[in-house]
Amino acid sequence: MPNGDRSEVRALILGATGLVGRYCLRRWAGRAGWRVSGTSHRQPLAGVEPLDLQDADATRRLIERDRPSLVVISASNPYVDYCESHAEETRALNVTATLQAAAAAQGAGATTVFFSSDYVFDGKAAPYGEEDPVHPLNEYGRQKAEAERGVAALGPDHLTLRVSGVFGWETSRKNFVLQVVDRCRAGKPVRAATDVRYNPTYAANLPDVIAELYESGRRGLYHAAGAEELNRFDLAAAIMRAFGFDPSSAEAVDAAALQQPARRPLHSSLRTDKIRAHVRAPLWGAAKALAHMKAEEPAWNTYLDQLAAR
Ligand SMILES: NC(=O)c1ccc[n+]([C@@H]2O[C@H](COP(=O)([O-])OP(=O)(O)OC[C@H]3O[C@@H](n4cnc5c(N)ncnc54)[C@H](OP(=O)(O)O)[C@@H]3O)[C@@H](O)[C@H]2O)c1
């Protein structure tokens, strides 16, 4: 560990108010030998300082001040359809600012943790291994592929994790699991595609996976997706079962019927042999992850209420 007290890991999370960032912040706060800090952008969060990642000087100053051991870049615009119609605006964050932050981390001797996506692939040859050639179908995927290359070009001290359909508790409630739960609770119909297949990543698994990779000195590109491949319709049914709704009310459709603005790969499952060989921390399949997520709902509501009340 190049920075500071060699017995302590200092993690700086850029984007600590998001889905992945919050899980890392919460989990690592209790991890022995770790000290964690983070930044927010639009959402205020106690103990977390505001930062616009597009302010390259402010990002560099923060990294130089904190001298972290690892810089987790979870700040991003992950809204695929928005990226499609706002390419220049989102590229400024997802590529330019991301690479400036990664360069600042490298300059300060920190390991960069960057999140890419299964959307770097076109879906024609799944399941994909880390070394398979990328061919994105949409602007978000192109931005991720470019940022992956940029991070790798800075040097070997990075962990680039391709994650897939990440789900868990989050304030924005954008992920597929919370969308299904919210629709069911509001009495609205659920439609889901049977021809879209992937292995979704449970956000709660990522902090331990990242920490183990970091502590064991592993670096480079990893697929960090869940243990189970399933189609969106089956996932919707599993979500409904896990949260106490009748899955027989879900409507099966083709992806084309959803008329999403950005093209998406139909079958984007990621092979996870490499990460499984290097890490003991699990990446659960959907059934186990959904049961865990449901059981954690009261704790997350309390946690989010406490944060909002500060
Ligand atoms: N979610 C998925 O299914 C998925 C799939 C594949 C890859 N990924 C990738 O995984 C990573 C984490 O995704 P996520 O779902 O956790 O994202 P998220 O929930 O949307 O969180 C994004 C974070 O970025 C911050 N942010 C936004 N604009 C910023 C700016 N200009 N400067 C600084 N911070 C800014 C947000 O802060 P505020 O909330 O305070 O505004 C928030 O903390 C991203 O790289 C994403 O592309 C996600």
The ligand as a Gaussian input file, in Angstrom:
#p B3LYP/6-31G(d) Opt

LIG

0 1
 N      -26.837000       0.312000     -12.203000
 C      -26.524000      -0.606000     -13.124000
 O      -27.330000      -1.476000     -13.477000
 C      -25.163000      -0.617000     -13.748000
 C      -24.890000      -1.559000     -14.740000
 C      -23.630000      -1.568000     -15.318000
 C      -22.677000      -0.650000     -14.900000
 N      -22.990000       0.271000     -13.937000
 C      -21.982000       1.227000     -13.533000
 O      -21.726000       1.078000     -12.132000
 C      -21.362000       2.359000     -11.589000
 C      -22.265000       2.678000     -10.418000
 O      -23.607000       2.747000     -10.887000
 P      -24.796000       3.146000      -9.899000
 O      -26.005000       2.441000     -10.363000
 O      -24.345000       3.007000      -8.498000
 O      -24.972000       4.700000     -10.254000
 P      -25.968000       5.734000      -9.547000
 O      -26.813000       5.039000      -8.527000
 O      -26.662000       6.502000     -10.625000
 O      -25.002000       6.702000      -8.755000
 C      -24.281000       7.655000      -9.448000
 C      -23.434000       8.451000      -8.480000
 O      -22.748000       9.428000      -9.247000
 C      -22.895000      10.689000      -8.616000
 N      -22.792000      11.713000      -9.650000
 C      -23.610000      11.964000     -10.684000
 N      -23.139000      13.001000     -11.407000
 C      -21.991000      13.403000     -10.810000
 C      -21.045000      14.422000     -11.057000
 N      -21.151000      15.276000     -12.097000
 N      -19.991000      14.557000     -10.196000
 C      -19.849000      13.726000      -9.139000
 N      -20.707000      12.729000      -8.861000
 C      -21.769000      12.581000      -9.690000
 C      -24.256000      10.639000      -7.965000
 O      -24.308000      11.626000      -6.955000
 P      -25.725000      12.263000      -6.427000
 O      -26.664000      11.091000      -6.299000
 O      -25.357000      12.881000      -5.108000
 O      -26.166000      13.250000      -7.454000
 C      -24.227000       9.218000      -7.415000
 O      -23.523000       9.193000      -6.194000
 C      -21.470000       3.346000     -12.742000
 O      -20.227000       3.489000     -13.358000
 C      -22.411000       2.662000     -13.701000
 O      -22.265000       3.128000     -15.017000
 C      -24.199000       0.298000     -13.342000

